[in-house]
Amino acid sequence: MVIQSNLIKHLMSDRRVRIEATRRDLSLFFSFYFTKYIKYEIAPFQNEILRLLQDSRNKQIVITAFRNSAKSTFCSLVLPIWSVVGIHNKRNILLVSQTDPKAEQLLIDIRRMLVSQKLLLDDHGTFYSSSDEWNKRTLVIPKYGARITAVSIGESIRGMRHEESRPDLIIYDDIEDVQSAKTQEGR
């Protein structure tokens, strides 16, 4: 998606319009708040990924693409944050990765964005206070009534809740590697 320069200027100068536009459009959200991740023009297939992730009618999406195609950035970093502050209004997000360290790294990356991305903080305010539950595996964002939790594939998620909400968005990221895909059972 190519954003016209006059629209960019308007969105940069009008905070309320920018917040509303980025709440509604995942691609705009990514373009404004994740600029350090944009090294090249966004490719058509990447726009398609963002469009699929944004469409709430999609109940299950499987994305396979080559290495460094931004799958994890879009699905495990941008989508969870946007799903909390954006129109999806998710309250209990679960990130699942192959190992504990990978799961923890997903949450570290989200935490880093929520405490350091200046424009995101200017637009949406502080996401964390010392009284909030933020640890290696969980980020609770009281302002939005939301929780983002990361687990590894070996952990049970049965009965998992945040207040009255069961997981309403589950993202699997890098749940297999060459070793785990060698056997039919692993695949």
N, C-alpha and C positions, 0 to 999 in steps of 0.2 A: 504494500500500500504506500503510495507516494502522497505525502501530506503537503499541500500547497503552502508556500511561504507566508502568504497573508493569514492563513488559518493558524499557522504556528505562532506568528506574532500576536494574534488575538488571544490565543490560549496562554501564551507566556505573560501577557499583560493583564489578563483578567482571571484571577484566582478562582472565583466561583464557577466561571464557565469551564476552566481547565479541570476542576475537581469533578464537575458533572460529566464532562466529556470522557474523562479517563475512567470514571465509574462505569460508564456504559460500553466502552470500547477497549478491549484487551490490548489491541495493537497500539492504540494511543497511550495507554497506561505503560506499556513496555517502552515506547519511544520517549516518553517524558521522564520516567523515573529510573530507567535502567540504561541510561546513555553510555555508561562506561562499558557495557557489554556489547555495544554496537561498534564493530570494527569495519564492517562493510555494509553496503546497501542490503536491506533485507530482501532475501530471495523469494520468488513466488511460492515455492514449496513451504517456506517458513511462514509466509502470510496465510497459507492454507492451514498450517498447524494452529496458528493463533485463532483463525476463524472457527476451526473445529472445536478448540478448547472453550471458546466464548459461547458457542451455541448450546444453550441449556437443554435443548431437545436431545442432544447426544448423551445417552446414559452410559455408554461404554465406548472408549476410544483406545485403539492400539496404534502406537506410532513406532515405526521402525524407520531409521534413516542412518546414513553414514556417520562415522565419528566426527565430532565437532560441528554438528549441524544444529545445535542449540536445543536439542530435545530436553535435557535436564534443566537448562536455564529456563525454558518456557514452562515446562510441566512441574518442576519441583521447586522453583524459586519464584517466578513471576505469578503463576497461576494461584498458588496458595495465598499470597498476599492480596492479589486482586480479588480472589473469591471471598475474602473477608471484607475488604473495603468497597468492593464493586457491587454490581447489581445481583450477582449470584447469592450474596448474603449468607455464605456458609458459616456454620457455627462450630463444627467439629471435623477438622481436616486430619486425615491420617496419611502419613508418608511411609511407604514400605520400601526398604532397600534390602540388599542381600545380606549384609553384615551389620553388626552394631556400629563399628566405626563409620561405615558409609551412611547409616541412618543419622548418626550424630552430626556428621558433616553437613547433611542436608539442612538440619536445623541451625547449625552455626551460620550457614550462608544466609538463611532467612533472618536470623537474629541480627546479623551484621547490617543487612539492608534496613531493618526496622529501627535501628539506633543511629545509623550514620548517613543515610541518604537525605541530604538537606531539603530538597524540594518536596520529597514525600513527607518529611516531618513538618515542613512549613504548611503544607496543604492539609494534612490529616492529624497533626498534633502528635504528641508523644504516645508511643505504643506501650511503653514500659514504665513502671514505677517500682521502687524497691519492695513494695508489698505484693507485687504480682508473682505468680508461679512461673518462673523461667528457670529451667535446668537443662541438662544434657538431652533430654528426651521430649520436653514439653515447653511450649510457649502459650501462656494464657494472656489474652488481650481483652481485659474487662470492658474497655470502651466500646467494643463491638460484640461483647458476649461470646467471644470465640476462643477456641483452643486449636493449636496445631501440634500434633504429636508425631514423632518419628519412631518406628520400630523396625526390627529386622524380620525376615521371613519366618524365622523359627519361633517367634513369639506369638502367644495367643492374644487375639483381640476380642475374643468372646466377652460380651457384657460391657465393652468399653463405652463410656458415656462422658459427655460434658454437660453438666446439669441435666436437662431432660433430653438432650440431643445425642443420638447415636451418630457415628461417623456419616456425614452427608457428602463428603468428597474423599475418595481413597485414590491415592496416586502411587503406583508401583514404578520404581525407578531402578534400573540396573539390578534386577532381581536374579539374573543368571550371569554366569561367565562361561568361558570355554570349558572349564572343568565340569561344571554342573550340567552342561548341555550334551556331554559325551554319551550319556546313557539315555535310553528311551524313557525310563522313569523320571530322570532329571528334567528332560524336555517337557 
